[in-house]
């Protein structure tokens, strides 16, 4: 039950105020607005680029609003370690899974939304790690760090670490002693998603990218590994020795629902 005055109930959840059977937009007391119905976009709203949101204009004020977000996915790595004539496949980047929080903000509150960028994949013809994904933010209320970039080393190594429940990147084995692996899966408020695939019967192929909070990880290809999709938070796929560059991680996303 919300505020009650002279038979008029003002709901706490931002719903309509009914007076004499008619929905009204504004309730005033002593010439002061004490309640005003939200007239902005309907739920949910999706933010895919940096933007300023205002409570009461872009999303409801004085209402429980769920914020679900992912950061950028890590970029895949290349690994050029020719040992006994065998090149190594690079590790996939880690995905940024989703985090969520319920906020309830007064009318007019301004919130800066930042969308984390996907990490760049490593270049071919040398051992290049992937870059970490960027952090997404909903003002100071909630943030989601980006997935870790794929690594390069002379040992069997896991791919870039997934964060916030995102999948870790796939990997390969040093000196071709083993097969490439797919990226890890993710689950959360953005749904269930799959790690990027690779040819798991090949010894020097790159690992798949880890799944992000809003989409799959990057898929490995012996010609051009596919970037993780934009606004998925997925990790990029690893590269192939001296021949193929690794792919980029996907950027993040913020979704508001009520």
Secondary structure as the mmCIF struct_conf table of DSSP 4:
data_model
#
loop_
_struct_conf.conf_type_id
_struct_conf.id
_struct_conf.beg_label_comp_id
_struct_conf.beg_label_asym_id
_struct_conf.beg_label_seq_id
_struct_conf.end_label_comp_id
_struct_conf.end_label_asym_id
_struct_conf.end_label_seq_id
STRN STRN1 UNK A 3 UNK A 5
TURN_TY1_P TURN_TY1_P1 UNK A 6 UNK A 7
STRN STRN2 UNK A 8 UNK A 10
TURN_TY1_P TURN_TY1_P2 UNK A 12 UNK A 13
BEND BEND1 UNK A 14 UNK A 14
STRN STRN3 UNK A 17 UNK A 19
TURN_TY1_P TURN_TY1_P3 UNK A 20 UNK A 21
STRN STRN4 UNK A 22 UNK A 24
BEND BEND2 UNK A 25 UNK A 25
STRN STRN5 UNK A 26 UNK A 29
TURN_TY1_P TURN_TY1_P4 UNK A 30 UNK A 31
STRN STRN6 UNK A 32 UNK A 36
BEND BEND3 UNK A 40 UNK A 40
HELX_LH_PP_P HELX_LH_PP_P1 UNK A 41 UNK A 42
BEND BEND4 UNK A 43 UNK A 43
HELX_LH_PP_P HELX_LH_PP_P2 UNK A 44 UNK A 44
STRN STRN7 UNK A 45 UNK A 47
BEND BEND5 UNK A 49 UNK A 49
STRN STRN8 UNK A 51 UNK A 54
STRN STRN9 UNK A 55 UNK A 55
TURN_TY1_P TURN_TY1_P5 UNK A 56 UNK A 58
STRN STRN10 UNK A 59 UNK A 59
BEND BEND6 UNK A 61 UNK A 63
STRN STRN11 UNK A 65 UNK A 70
HELX_LH_PP_P HELX_LH_PP_P3 UNK A 72 UNK A 76
STRN STRN12 UNK A 78 UNK A 78
STRN STRN13 UNK A 83 UNK A 83
TURN_TY1_P TURN_TY1_P6 UNK A 84 UNK A 85
STRN STRN14 UNK A 86 UNK A 86
HELX_LH_PP_P HELX_LH_PP_P4 UNK A 87 UNK A 88
STRN STRN15 UNK A 89 UNK A 89
HELX_LH_PP_P HELX_LH_PP_P5 UNK A 90 UNK A 95
STRN STRN16 UNK A 96 UNK A 96
STRN STRN17 UNK A 98 UNK A 103
TURN_TY1_P TURN_TY1_P7 UNK A 107 UNK A 108
STRN STRN18 UNK A 110 UNK A 114
HELX_LH_PP_P HELX_LH_PP_P6 UNK A 116 UNK A 123
BEND BEND7 UNK A 124 UNK A 126
STRN STRN19 UNK A 128 UNK A 128
HELX_LH_PP_P HELX_LH_PP_P7 UNK A 129 UNK A 135
STRN STRN20 UNK A 136 UNK A 138
TURN_TY1_P TURN_TY1_P8 UNK A 139 UNK A 141
STRN STRN21 UNK A 142 UNK A 144
HELX_LH_PP_P HELX_LH_PP_P8 UNK A 145 UNK A 150
BEND BEND8 UNK A 154 UNK A 155
BEND BEND9 UNK A 160 UNK A 160
HELX_LH_PP_P HELX_LH_PP_P9 UNK A 161 UNK A 162
STRN STRN22 UNK A 163 UNK A 163
TURN_TY1_P TURN_TY1_P9 UNK A 164 UNK A 165
HELX_LH_PP_P HELX_LH_PP_P10 UNK A 166 UNK A 170
HELX_RH_3T_P HELX_RH_3T_P1 UNK A 174 UNK A 176
BEND BEND10 UNK A 178 UNK A 178
HELX_LH_PP_P HELX_LH_PP_P11 UNK A 182 UNK A 185
STRN STRN23 UNK A 186 UNK A 186
BEND BEND11 UNK A 188 UNK A 188
TURN_TY1_P TURN_TY1_P10 UNK A 189 UNK A 190
STRN STRN24 UNK A 193 UNK A 193
HELX_LH_PP_P HELX_LH_PP_P12 UNK A 195 UNK A 197
TURN_TY1_P TURN_TY1_P11 UNK A 200 UNK A 201
BEND BEND12 UNK A 203 UNK A 204
HELX_LH_PP_P HELX_LH_PP_P13 UNK A 205 UNK A 211
BEND BEND13 UNK A 213 UNK A 215
HELX_LH_PP_P HELX_LH_PP_P14 UNK A 216 UNK A 220
BEND BEND14 UNK A 222 UNK A 223
HELX_LH_PP_P HELX_LH_PP_P15 UNK A 225 UNK A 229
TURN_TY1_P TURN_TY1_P12 UNK A 230 UNK A 231
BEND BEND15 UNK A 232 UNK A 232
HELX_LH_PP_P HELX_LH_PP_P16 UNK A 234 UNK A 238
STRN STRN25 UNK A 240 UNK A 240
TURN_TY1_P TURN_TY1_P13 UNK A 241 UNK A 243
STRN STRN26 UNK A 244 UNK A 244
HELX_LH_PP_P HELX_LH_PP_P17 UNK A 245 UNK A 251
STRN STRN27 UNK A 253 UNK A 257
#
